[in-house]
Amino acid sequence: MAASAKTKKYLLSKEYEEIKKDLLDQLDRNGTIGKYYVDLVNDYMGMWVTKCLLVDDIQQRGVSVKYNNGGGQSGYKKNDSVAEFNKTNAQMLKLLSELGVKPSKSDGDLDEEEEM
C-alpha cells in the first residue's frame, strides 16, 4: 500500500531523520544493541508520523467536527483525532521508557557532581 502525500511529507522530513538518528545514537550510547531495539525505534517513528497527521487533522478541522447522518440529525461531535493523539502520545512515551531513552542534557546543564 502506497503512503499518502501527507505521510510521505513526514517520512521524508529532516525532522524525522534527526529524531530517528538521535534515538539510535542514544541507544548506542546506552549500550542497547540489537535488531529488536532498532525495530522498536522504527515503531516509535511510525507513531511519530501518526501523531503528526493527527495534529494536522486537529489543526485543520478543530476539536469539534460537524456531522450529518442523513436522517435529519446533524450537529457537532468530538474530533476523534484528539483522543487518538492522546493515546498515540502516551504509547510513544511508554516506548521511550522501555527503550531506556531519556532527554539528553544540554551542554549548559551541570551534573550533580559538577555542581559541588
WOHU-V925326 format. One record per residue. N is the residue number from 0. RES is the residue in one small letter. PHI is phi in degrees with one decimal (* if undefined). PSI is psi in radians with two decimals (999 if undefined). OMEGA is omega in degrees with one decimal (* if undefined). Layout:
n->N res->RES phi->PHI psi->PSI omega->OMEGA
n->N res->RES phi->PHI psi->PSI omega->OMEGA
This chain:
n->0 res->m phi->* psi->2.26 omega->-178.0
n->1 res->a phi->-78.1 psi->2.53 omega->178.4
n->2 res->a phi->-76.2 psi->2.56 omega->177.6
n->3 res->s phi->-71.0 psi->2.90 omega->179.3
n->4 res->a phi->-61.4 psi->-0.68 omega->178.8
n->5 res->k phi->-64.6 psi->-0.73 omega->179.2
n->6 res->t phi->-64.6 psi->-0.78 omega->178.9
n->7 res->k phi->-59.7 psi->-0.65 omega->179.3
n->8 res->k phi->-54.8 psi->-0.73 omega->-179.2
n->9 res->y phi->-80.5 psi->-0.69 omega->179.9
n->10 res->l phi->-61.8 psi->-0.56 omega->-177.5
n->11 res->l phi->-98.6 psi->0.13 omega->-176.1
n->12 res->s phi->-77.7 psi->2.70 omega->176.2
n->13 res->k phi->-63.4 psi->-0.68 omega->-179.4
n->14 res->e phi->-61.8 psi->-0.72 omega->177.7
n->15 res->y phi->-57.6 psi->-0.89 omega->-178.9
n->16 res->e phi->-62.6 psi->-0.71 omega->-179.0
n->17 res->e phi->-66.6 psi->-0.74 omega->179.4
n->18 res->i phi->-65.6 psi->-0.81 omega->-179.7
n->19 res->k phi->-61.7 psi->-0.77 omega->179.3
n->20 res->k phi->-62.1 psi->-0.75 omega->179.6
n->21 res->d phi->-62.3 psi->-0.77 omega->178.9
n->22 res->l phi->-62.1 psi->-0.80 omega->179.2
n->23 res->l phi->-64.7 psi->-0.67 omega->177.0
n->24 res->d phi->-63.3 psi->-0.72 omega->179.1
n->25 res->q phi->-65.1 psi->-0.70 omega->176.7
n->26 res->l phi->-61.3 psi->-0.74 omega->179.3
n->27 res->d phi->-62.2 psi->-0.80 omega->179.2
n->28 res->r phi->-62.7 psi->-0.57 omega->179.7
n->29 res->n phi->-81.4 psi->-0.11 omega->-177.7
n->30 res->g phi->77.2 psi->0.31 omega->179.1
n->31 res->t phi->-90.6 psi->1.87 omega->-176.2
n->32 res->i phi->-124.8 psi->2.73 omega->175.8
n->33 res->g phi->131.5 psi->2.65 omega->-179.0
n->34 res->k phi->-63.8 psi->-0.54 omega->178.5
n->35 res->y phi->-57.4 psi->-0.78 omega->-178.3
n->36 res->y phi->-72.1 psi->-0.62 omega->175.3
n->37 res->v phi->-64.0 psi->-0.69 omega->178.0
n->38 res->d phi->-63.7 psi->-0.68 omega->177.2
n->39 res->l phi->-64.9 psi->-0.64 omega->175.7
n->40 res->v phi->-63.8 psi->-0.72 omega->177.2
n->41 res->n phi->-62.7 psi->-0.68 omega->175.3
n->42 res->d phi->-61.0 psi->-0.78 omega->178.9
n->43 res->y phi->-58.8 psi->-0.78 omega->-178.3
n->44 res->m phi->-66.4 psi->-0.60 omega->174.4
n->45 res->g phi->-62.9 psi->-0.72 omega->177.0
n->46 res->m phi->-67.5 psi->-0.59 omega->178.4
n->47 res->w phi->-62.2 psi->-0.77 omega->178.2
n->48 res->v phi->-62.6 psi->-0.78 omega->178.5
n->49 res->t phi->-59.4 psi->-0.77 omega->178.8
n->50 res->k phi->-59.7 psi->-0.76 omega->179.1
n->51 res->c phi->-62.4 psi->-0.73 omega->178.7
n->52 res->l phi->-65.5 psi->-0.66 omega->177.4
n->53 res->l phi->-65.5 psi->-0.73 omega->177.1
n->54 res->v phi->-61.6 psi->-0.76 omega->177.2
n->55 res->d phi->-56.3 psi->-0.80 omega->-178.4
n->56 res->d phi->-64.3 psi->-0.76 omega->179.9
n->57 res->i phi->-63.9 psi->-0.73 omega->179.1
n->58 res->q phi->-67.2 psi->-0.63 omega->-178.2
n->59 res->q phi->-75.4 psi->-0.83 omega->-172.8
n->60 res->r phi->-101.1 psi->-0.27 omega->-178.1
n->61 res->g phi->88.4 psi->-3.14 omega->-178.0
n->62 res->v phi->-83.2 psi->-0.30 omega->174.6
n->63 res->s phi->-121.2 psi->2.44 omega->-179.3
n->64 res->v phi->-124.9 psi->2.55 omega->179.7
n->65 res->k phi->-76.5 psi->2.47 omega->175.2
n->66 res->y phi->-131.8 psi->2.73 omega->174.4
n->67 res->n phi->-146.5 psi->1.95 omega->-175.6
n->68 res->n phi->-84.8 psi->0.07 omega->177.1
n->69 res->g phi->80.5 psi->-0.16 omega->179.6
n->70 res->g phi->-104.5 psi->0.45 omega->179.8
n->71 res->g phi->88.9 psi->-0.06 omega->178.3
n->72 res->q phi->-100.9 psi->2.29 omega->175.7
n->73 res->s phi->-151.1 psi->2.89 omega->-179.6
n->74 res->g phi->162.0 psi->-2.62 omega->179.6
n->75 res->y phi->-122.6 psi->2.55 omega->176.0
n->76 res->k phi->-136.0 psi->2.91 omega->178.4
n->77 res->k phi->-64.1 psi->2.46 omega->172.7
n->78 res->n phi->-74.3 psi->2.06 omega->-178.2
n->79 res->d phi->-60.2 psi->-0.35 omega->-179.8
n->80 res->s phi->-65.1 psi->-0.46 omega->179.7
n->81 res->v phi->-65.2 psi->-0.87 omega->179.4
n->82 res->a phi->-64.8 psi->-0.72 omega->179.2
n->83 res->e phi->-65.3 psi->-0.64 omega->176.0
n->84 res->f phi->-60.2 psi->-0.83 omega->-179.5
n->85 res->n phi->-61.4 psi->-0.74 omega->178.8
n->86 res->k phi->-64.9 psi->-0.77 omega->-179.2
n->87 res->t phi->-64.5 psi->-0.77 omega->179.9
n->88 res->n phi->-61.7 psi->-0.76 omega->178.8
n->89 res->a phi->-62.0 psi->-0.73 omega->179.7
n->90 res->q phi->-66.3 psi->-0.65 omega->177.9
n->91 res->m phi->-63.1 psi->-0.74 omega->179.1
n->92 res->l phi->-65.0 psi->-0.69 omega->177.1
n->93 res->k phi->-62.6 psi->-0.74 omega->-179.3
n->94 res->l phi->-63.8 psi->-0.75 omega->177.0
n->95 res->l phi->-60.7 psi->-0.70 omega->178.6
n->96 res->s phi->-63.2 psi->-0.77 omega->178.9
n->97 res->e phi->-63.2 psi->-0.58 omega->178.6
n->98 res->l phi->-77.8 psi->-0.21 omega->-177.8
n->99 res->g phi->74.9 psi->0.42 omega->-178.9
n->100 res->v phi->-90.8 psi->2.25 omega->178.5
n->101 res->k phi->-124.7 psi->2.79 omega->177.9
n->102 res->p phi->-57.1 psi->2.43 omega->177.9
n->103 res->s phi->-76.2 psi->2.53 omega->175.0
n->104 res->k phi->-79.3 psi->2.44 omega->176.7
n->105 res->s phi->-79.6 psi->2.90 omega->-178.1
n->106 res->d phi->-60.1 psi->-0.46 omega->-177.6
n->107 res->g phi->-81.7 psi->-0.24 omega->-179.5
n->108 res->d phi->-79.1 psi->2.55 omega->178.9
n->109 res->l phi->-108.5 psi->2.46 omega->171.5
n->110 res->d phi->-72.3 psi->2.81 omega->178.8
n->111 res->e phi->-57.8 psi->-0.66 omega->-179.7
n->112 res->e phi->-67.2 psi->-0.61 omega->-178.7
n->113 res->e phi->-71.8 psi->-0.45 omega->-178.2
n->114 res->e phi->-70.1 psi->-0.47 omega->-176.2
n->115 res->m phi->-79.3 psi->999 omega->*
